[in-house]
Amino acid sequence: MSGINPTALAVFVFFFLLVTVLGFVAARWKAGDLSVLNEWGLAGRRFGTVITWFLIGGDFYTAYTVIAVPALVYAVGAYGFFALPYTIIVYPIVFATMPRLWAVCHRHNFITPADFVHGRYGSHWLALAVAVTGILATMPYIALQLVGMQVVIQAMGFGQDGGAFLKDLPLIIAFVILALYTYTSGLRAPAMIAFVKDVMIYVAVIAAVVVIPIHLGGYGAMFEAADKAFQAKGGATGIILKPEQLVPFATLALGSALAAFMYPHTTTGVLSSASGDVVRRNAMFLPLYTILLGLVALMGYMAIAVGVQAPSPSLTVPMLFQAIFPDWFVGFAFAAIVISALVPAAIMSIAAANLVTRNIWKPYVNRDITPQGEATLAKIVSLVVKLGALAFILFLPTQYAIDLQLLGGVWIVQTFPAIVFGLFAPLGRWVRPTGLLGGWVVGMAIGTGIAFSQGLKPVHALAFGGHTYTVYIGLTALVLNIVVAVVASAVAIAMNADRPHDITNPSDYGATAPADSPELAR
Amino acid sequence: MRWLLLLLPFIGLLWLPFYNQTEPSFLGFPFFYWYQFAWVPVTCLLIFVVYRGIRR
């Protein structure tokens, strides 16, 4: 890591410029009237199976994932692999829930999940709770994409002798460009860039998993080297789980899977597709990205076996590439990681902007806002959100962003009952809006409280039936949330109070929308 | 009833005693790893079966 390598930098800059051009050109793609929110913020809901696959894949498997998952595996071994079961079991959940959400949102022109909650229960407060949770959870997630970019920029050698300003300059330039084409092109920009991003990431990762094991003498040797390294560190963790890691591993996987498609950016990906069937097919094909994620995770072990001595775990992947590959390919791989940050950061800022516009501004500031006014406001909010994330990363310690993202996961899963129960008539019968709001308040308060009492670790000790288990905090809080919501709703139902003002019909949730015909969905 | 198939990945992956072991290994991968990877195509297939059921 001494100085900037010109070859790597040239390749890096080439790919960055390529996606910049794409970002601006995207405004004309599948042309629509970008002055209304449905077009700017959901790309007119016209994306077919393939585009949606790239978009959600690009959105869900972020740069931070590529940096953080191998970093965790490098540091703690098998425990870091909870990301794999998480990103497998998430798809049966998506298959069962998201086509219904798509259908009802399409039928009523809902743009955000909070719009749906409002339509389903007629409660401004519950919709506000869902929207605010979404915004709070998304902001640090955007900041973490910047952290992913920062790591790569640091590894490229920027700012080693030029001071803090030169170190941050590439990050500022990249993010300002991103903000501009998101402003002009809306969701079309990340959708188009997602193609390039995903192809590049696949190439970089496949090269790594083919070439590196040849250096190491095969995967068997790699696992052996990792095993030895963990034993040398004292054997608190290893290449399989220790008995006390089983419950946290499983609860982290389950809790993360329940949370994943409650995030506004993933919902935005779902809602921008052309039909419920597109969503179903994506639930079937998106697990292919999970294979990629598993291979990415293995890079943590490769780094151990290669002998990478990362000063901080987040440098594991960049240093692994630098140790193995020629300069031009390092530039390519680094560009892939940075572009992997741009796609989700754009979608996240659009999703947050949609929430602010539809669920805060419209009901509480200006009820009579026009669709054009909504789009203008959302564009400005997307800029503010991104600049806020940039300022956060430049002026506050990185650890704050990581801590807040962890809390964001605990928070976002608290919107699961409000969003998902209402999608299914048999479940919806059990809940009333104020009960759901009460559950949310309890889940948020307890989840946040436990997280702080644990020093912002994701898990806590839970005594149950004479044993003590270590459990993911988000899941504990979700269980309490559901219990409170159902009990409070049962009281309301018994008193015949707090009846939902439901503007949806049971038939709105099915796959019967006209756009669902096979011709259009293709 | 087909929908119940979607519960299988949860059982297979969240019950760790099924797979938290190194043997039998496959192509150098300890069991813990290739078992998890193997659930990816299995899950795709299960979703496909349910999907075909509702398309009829």
Interface residues (C-beta under 8 A of the other chain):
Chain A: A78 F81 L84 P85 I88 I89 Y91 P92 F95 A96 G218 Y219 G220 A221 M222 F223 I239 I240 L241 L246 F249 A250 A253 L254 R280 R281 A283 M284 F285 P287 L288 T290 I291 G294 L298 A511
Chain B: W3 L6 L7 P9 F10 L13 L14 W15 L16 P17 N20 Q21 T22 S25 L27 G28 F29 P30 F32 Y33 Q36 F37 W39 V40 P41 T43 C44 L46 I47 F48 V50 Y51 I54
